Amino acid sequence: MTQDDRRGAWLPPERAFVVQFYADTDLDTTHMAGRVEHVVSGQAGHFHSLTTLLSFISRVLVEKKATECSGDIRYREPNVP
C-alpha cells in the first residue's frame, strides 16, 4: 500500500466537514460560533459552542453509520473515462 492509498483510507470523504466561524469568533475564548456542513450529505447547522459543534458532527456520523448498516446506501462506482 502506498502512502497515497493510506491517506485515502484514513481520510474518507464521508467523514469530511466544513467548519466556518463567524467573524467575531475568537478561538481563545469560550465564544465559538459559526456554521458546519457535512460535505457528502450536505447536512448543515449553526453552532454556538464547541459542544454543539461536536454534537452535530457526532450525530451526522452516527446517522451515516446506521444508514450504512441498514443497507440503505448503495455505492456507485465513479464514472471513469
DSSP file (Angstrom, degrees, kcal/mol; ACC not computed):
  #  RESIDUE AA STRUCTURE BP1 BP2  ACC     N-H-->O    O-->H-N    N-H-->O    O-->H-N    TCO  KAPPA ALPHA  PHI   PSI    X-CA   Y-CA   Z-CA
    1    1 A M              0   0    0      0, 0.0     2,-0.1     0, 0.0     0, 0.0   0.000 360.0 360.0 360.0 129.5    0.0    0.0    0.0
    2    2 A T     >  -     0   0    0      1,-0.1     4,-2.0     4,-0.0     5,-0.2  -0.343 360.0-105.4 -82.4 168.5    1.4    3.4   -1.0
    3    3 A Q  H  > S+     0   0    0      1,-0.2     4,-2.2     2,-0.2     5,-0.1   0.888 122.4  53.6 -60.8 -39.2    1.3    6.5    1.2
    4    4 A D  H  > S+     0   0    0      1,-0.2     4,-1.9     2,-0.2    -1,-0.2   0.877 106.6  52.3 -64.5 -36.9   -1.5    7.9   -1.1
    5    5 A D  H  > S+     0   0    0      1,-0.2     4,-1.7     2,-0.2    -1,-0.2   0.914 110.2  48.1 -63.6 -42.7   -3.5    4.7   -0.6
    6    6 A R  H  X S+     0   0    0     -4,-2.0     4,-2.1     1,-0.2    -2,-0.2   0.895 107.7  55.8 -64.5 -39.8   -3.2    5.0    3.2
    7    7 A R  H  X S+     0   0    0     -4,-2.2     4,-1.7     1,-0.2    -1,-0.2   0.919 107.7  48.6 -60.3 -43.7   -4.2    8.7    3.1
    8    8 A G  H  < S+     0   0    0     -4,-1.9    -1,-0.2     1,-0.2    -2,-0.2   0.876 111.3  50.0 -63.6 -37.9   -7.4    7.8    1.2
    9    9 A A  H  < S+     0   0    0     -4,-1.7    -1,-0.2     1,-0.2    -2,-0.2   0.848 115.3  42.7 -69.3 -33.7   -8.3    5.1    3.7
   10   10 A W  H  < S+     0   0    0     -4,-2.1    -2,-0.2     1,-0.2    -1,-0.2   0.690 118.8  43.5 -86.8 -19.4   -7.7    7.4    6.7
   11   11 A L  S  < S+     0   0    0     -4,-1.7    -1,-0.2    -5,-0.2    -2,-0.1  -0.505  74.3 176.6-125.5  63.9   -9.5   10.4    5.3
   12   12 A P    >   -     0   0    0      0, 0.0     3,-1.9     0, 0.0    -3,-0.1  -0.414  36.1-127.7 -69.2 143.5  -12.7    9.2    3.7
   13   13 A P  G >  S+     0   0    0      0, 0.0     3,-1.8     0, 0.0    27,-0.5   0.765 105.2  71.2 -63.0 -24.5  -14.9   12.0    2.2
   14   14 A E  G 3  S+     0   0    0      1,-0.3    27,-0.1    25,-0.1    50,-0.1   0.661 100.1  47.8 -65.5 -13.9  -17.9   10.6    4.2
   15   15 A R  G <  S+     0   0    0     -3,-1.9     2,-0.4    23,-0.0    -1,-0.3   0.099  89.0 114.6-111.9  20.8  -16.1   11.9    7.3
   16   16 A A    <   +     0   0    0     -3,-1.8    23,-2.2    -5,-0.1    24,-0.4  -0.771  38.7 178.4 -99.1 137.0  -15.4   15.4    6.0
   17   17 A F  E     -A   38   0A   0     -2,-0.4     2,-0.5    21,-0.2    21,-0.2  -0.961  23.3-139.4-132.3 149.3  -16.9   18.5    7.4
   18   18 A V  E     -A   37   0A   0     19,-2.8    19,-2.3    -2,-0.3     2,-0.5  -0.955  20.1-166.9-106.5 126.9  -16.6   22.2    6.5
   19   19 A V  E     -A   36   0A   0     -2,-0.5     2,-0.5    17,-0.2    17,-0.2  -0.968   4.9-175.2-117.2 124.2  -16.5   24.5    9.6
   20   20 A Q  E     -A   35   0A   0     15,-3.2    15,-2.9    -2,-0.5     2,-0.3  -0.978  11.9-149.9-121.6 125.7  -16.9   28.2    9.2
   21   21 A F  E     -A   34   0A   0     -2,-0.5    13,-0.3    13,-0.2    11,-0.0  -0.714  23.8-107.8 -95.8 143.7  -16.6   30.6   12.1
   22   22 A Y    >   -     0   0    0     11,-2.4     3,-2.0    -2,-0.3    11,-0.2  -0.309  35.4-109.6 -61.6 153.1  -18.4   33.9   12.5
   23   23 A A  T 3  S+     0   0    0      1,-0.3    -1,-0.1     3,-0.0    -2,-0.0   0.798 117.4  52.3 -58.5 -31.3  -16.1   36.9   12.0
   24   24 A D  T 3  S+     0   0    0      2,-0.1     2,-0.4     9,-0.0    -1,-0.3   0.360  81.3 118.5 -90.2   7.8  -16.4   37.8   15.7
   25   25 A T    <   -     0   0    0     -3,-2.0     2,-0.6     8,-0.1     7,-0.1  -0.609  45.1-166.4 -77.8 127.6  -15.4   34.4   16.9
   26   26 A D    >   -     0   0    0      5,-0.8     3,-2.2    -2,-0.4     5,-0.2  -0.953  10.4-155.7-114.0 111.4  -12.2   34.3   19.0
   27   27 A L  T 3  S+     0   0    0     -2,-0.6    -1,-0.1     1,-0.3     5,-0.1   0.582  89.0  67.9 -67.8  -7.9  -10.9   30.8   19.4
   28   28 A D  T 3  S+     0   0    0      3,-0.1    -1,-0.3    -3,-0.0     2,-0.2   0.477  99.7  57.6 -87.1  -2.0   -9.1   31.8   22.6
   29   29 A T  S <  S-     0   0    0     -3,-2.2    -4,-0.0     2,-0.3     0, 0.0  -0.591  95.7-103.9-117.8-179.4  -12.3   32.3   24.4
   30   30 A T  S    S+     0   0    0     -2,-0.2     2,-1.0    19,-0.0    20,-0.3   0.618  94.6  96.7 -80.7 -12.3  -15.4   30.3   25.2
   31   31 A H        +     0   0    0     -5,-0.2    -5,-0.8    18,-0.1     2,-0.4  -0.693  46.5 155.5 -80.8 105.2  -17.4   32.1   22.5
   32   32 A M        +     0   0    0     -2,-1.0     2,-0.3    16,-0.5    -7,-0.0  -0.945  11.1 153.6-134.1 110.8  -17.1   29.8   19.5
   33   33 A A        +     0   0    0     -2,-0.4   -11,-2.4   -11,-0.2     2,-0.3  -0.974  10.2  96.5-141.7 152.1  -19.9   30.1   16.9
   34   34 A G  E     -AB  21  47A   0     13,-2.2    13,-2.3    -2,-0.3     2,-0.4  -0.962  61.4 -55.7 169.4-149.7  -20.5   29.5   13.2
   35   35 A R  E     -AB  20  46A   0    -15,-2.9   -15,-3.2    -2,-0.3     2,-0.4  -0.956  34.1-165.6-129.3 143.5  -21.8   27.1   10.7
   36   36 A V  E     -AB  19  45A   0      9,-2.9     9,-2.3    -2,-0.4     2,-0.4  -0.985   5.2-173.0-130.3 141.7  -20.9   23.4   10.0
   37   37 A E  E     -AB  18  44A   0    -19,-2.3   -19,-2.8    -2,-0.4     2,-0.5  -0.998  24.8-130.2-138.1 134.1  -21.7   21.3    6.9
   38   38 A H  E  >  -A   17   0A   0      5,-3.0     4,-2.2    -2,-0.4   -21,-0.2  -0.724  22.3-144.8 -79.7 123.4  -21.2   17.6    6.2
   39   39 A V  T  4 S+     0   0    0    -23,-2.2    -1,-0.2    -2,-0.5   -22,-0.1   0.898  90.3  39.2 -61.2 -46.6  -19.5   17.5    2.8
   40   40 A V  T  4 S+     0   0    0    -27,-0.5    -1,-0.2   -24,-0.4   -26,-0.1   0.933 126.4  30.4 -75.1 -46.4  -21.2   14.3    1.4
   41   41 A S  T  4 S-     0   0    0    -27,-0.1    -2,-0.2     2,-0.1    -1,-0.2   0.743  93.3-132.3 -87.6 -23.6  -24.7   14.7    2.7
   42   42 A G     <  +     0   0    0     -4,-2.2    -3,-0.1     1,-0.3     2,-0.1   0.468  49.7 154.7  82.7   0.4  -25.0   18.5    2.7
   43   43 A Q        -     0   0    0     -5,-0.1    -5,-3.0    -6,-0.1     2,-0.3  -0.416  20.4-179.7 -61.3 136.1  -26.5   18.5    6.2
   44   44 A A  E     +B   37   0A   0     -7,-0.2     2,-0.3    -3,-0.1    -7,-0.2  -0.949  13.5 163.9-139.9 157.7  -25.7   21.8    7.8
   45   45 A G  E     -B   36   0A   0     -9,-2.3    -9,-2.9    -2,-0.3     2,-0.3  -0.984  32.5-110.9-163.5 166.5  -26.3   23.6   11.0
   46   46 A H  E     -B   35   0A   0     -2,-0.3     2,-0.3   -11,-0.2   -11,-0.3  -0.809  29.2-162.4-104.2 148.1  -25.2   26.5   13.2
   47   47 A F  E     -B   34   0A   0    -13,-2.3   -13,-2.2    -2,-0.3     3,-0.1  -0.931  19.7-171.0-130.4 155.0  -23.3   26.1   16.4
   48   48 A H  S    S+     0   0    0     -2,-0.3   -16,-0.5   -15,-0.2     2,-0.3   0.212  74.8  22.9-129.1  10.8  -22.7   28.4   19.4
   49   49 A S  S  > S-     0   0    0    -18,-0.1     4,-1.9     1,-0.1    -1,-0.2  -0.968  81.4-104.3-164.6 164.1  -20.2   26.3   21.3
   50   50 A L  H  > S+     0   0    0     -2,-0.3     4,-2.7   -20,-0.3     5,-0.2   0.873 120.0  58.0 -61.3 -36.5  -17.6   23.6   20.9
   51   51 A T  H  > S+     0   0    0      1,-0.2     4,-2.0     2,-0.2    -1,-0.2   0.923 107.5  44.3 -61.1 -45.8  -20.1   21.2   22.5
   52   52 A T  H  > S+     0   0    0      2,-0.2     4,-2.0     1,-0.2    -1,-0.2   0.838 112.5  53.4 -71.7 -30.8  -22.8   21.9   19.9
   53   53 A L  H  X S+     0   0    0     -4,-1.9     4,-2.1     2,-0.2    -2,-0.2   0.957 112.8  42.8 -63.5 -50.8  -20.3   21.7   17.1
   54   54 A L  H  X S+     0   0    0     -4,-2.7     4,-2.6     1,-0.2    -2,-0.2   0.835 111.0  56.5 -66.3 -32.3  -19.1   18.3   18.2
   55   55 A S  H  X S+     0   0    0     -4,-2.0     4,-2.5    -5,-0.2    -1,-0.2   0.916 107.6  48.2 -64.1 -43.6  -22.7   17.2   18.9
   56   56 A F  H  X S+     0   0    0     -4,-2.0     4,-2.4     2,-0.2     5,-0.2   0.943 112.9  47.7 -60.9 -48.6  -23.6   17.9   15.3
   57   57 A I  H  X S+     0   0    0     -4,-2.1     4,-2.3     1,-0.2    -2,-0.2   0.924 113.3  47.9 -61.0 -45.4  -20.6   16.1   13.9
   58   58 A S  H  X S+     0   0    0     -4,-2.6     4,-2.6     1,-0.2     5,-0.2   0.920 111.1  51.0 -61.4 -44.7  -21.2   13.1   16.1
   59   59 A R  H  X S+     0   0    0     -4,-2.5     4,-2.5     1,-0.2    -1,-0.2   0.921 111.1  47.6 -61.2 -44.9  -24.9   12.9   15.2
   60   60 A V  H  X S+     0   0    0     -4,-2.4     4,-2.4     1,-0.2    -1,-0.2   0.917 113.5  47.3 -63.8 -43.4  -24.2   13.0   11.5
   61   61 A L  H  X S+     0   0    0     -4,-2.3     4,-2.3    -5,-0.2    -1,-0.2   0.885 112.6  48.9 -67.5 -37.7  -21.6   10.3   11.7
   62   62 A V  H  X S+     0   0    0     -4,-2.6     4,-2.4     2,-0.2    -2,-0.2   0.920 112.4  48.5 -66.5 -43.0  -23.8    8.1   13.8
   63   63 A E  H  X S+     0   0    0     -4,-2.5     4,-2.3    -5,-0.2    -2,-0.2   0.908 111.5  50.6 -61.6 -41.9  -26.7    8.5   11.4
   64   64 A K  H  X S+     0   0    0     -4,-2.4     4,-2.3     1,-0.2    -2,-0.2   0.924 111.4  47.2 -62.4 -45.2  -24.4    7.8    8.4
   65   65 A K  H  X S+     0   0    0     -4,-2.3     4,-2.3     1,-0.2    -1,-0.2   0.904 111.9  50.4 -64.7 -41.2  -23.1    4.6   10.1
   66   66 A A  H  X S+     0   0    0     -4,-2.4     4,-1.6     1,-0.2    -1,-0.2   0.891 110.8  49.5 -64.2 -39.8  -26.7    3.5   11.0
   67   67 A T  H  X>S+     0   0    0     -4,-2.3     5,-1.7     2,-0.2     6,-0.6   0.904 111.0  49.5 -65.8 -42.0  -27.8    4.0    7.4
   68   68 A E  H ><5S+     0   0    0     -4,-2.3     3,-1.0     1,-0.2    -2,-0.2   0.907 110.4  50.7 -62.9 -41.6  -24.9    2.1    6.0
   69   69 A C  H 3<5S+     0   0    0     -4,-2.3    -1,-0.2     1,-0.3    -2,-0.2   0.812 106.4  54.7 -67.8 -30.3  -25.6   -0.8    8.4
   70   70 A S  H 3<5S-     0   0    0     -4,-1.6    -1,-0.3    -5,-0.2    -2,-0.2   0.574 112.8-118.9 -81.4  -7.4  -29.2   -1.0    7.4
   71   71 A G  T <<5S+     0   0    0     -3,-1.0    -3,-0.2    -4,-0.5    -2,-0.1   0.608  76.6 126.9  84.0  11.7  -28.2   -1.3    3.7
   72   72 A D      < +     0   0    0     -5,-1.7     2,-0.5     2,-0.0    -4,-0.2   0.695  54.7  78.0 -75.9 -18.3  -30.0    1.9    2.6
   73   73 A I        -     0   0    0     -6,-0.6     2,-0.5    -5,-0.1    -2,-0.0  -0.789  64.6-161.5 -96.7 131.7  -26.8    3.3    1.0
   74   74 A R        -     0   0    0     -2,-0.5     2,-0.4     2,-0.0    -2,-0.0  -0.951  16.1-134.1-111.5 124.7  -25.8    2.0   -2.4
   75   75 A Y        -     0   0    0     -2,-0.5     2,-0.5     1,-0.0    -2,-0.0  -0.617  19.2-161.6 -79.4 132.3  -22.3    2.5   -3.5
   76   76 A R        -     0   0    0     -2,-0.4     3,-0.1     3,-0.0    -2,-0.0  -0.957  18.7-124.6-114.9 132.5  -21.9    3.8   -7.1
   77   77 A E        -     0   0    0     -2,-0.5     2,-0.0     1,-0.1     3,-0.0  -0.509  35.3-110.0 -68.1 138.9  -18.6    3.5   -8.9
   78   78 A P        -     0   0    0      0, 0.0     2,-0.6     0, 0.0    -1,-0.1  -0.373  35.9 -98.8 -67.8 150.6  -17.5    6.9  -10.2
   79   79 A N        -     0   0    0     -3,-0.1    -3,-0.0     2,-0.0     0, 0.0  -0.609  45.7-172.2 -71.0 117.2  -17.6    7.4  -13.9
   80   80 A V              0   0    0     -2,-0.6    -3,-0.0     1,-0.1    -1,-0.0  -0.960 360.0 360.0-116.6 124.3  -14.1    6.8  -15.1
   81   81 A P              0   0    0      0, 0.0    -1,-0.1     0, 0.0    -2,-0.0   0.517 360.0 360.0 -66.0 360.0  -13.2    7.6  -18.8
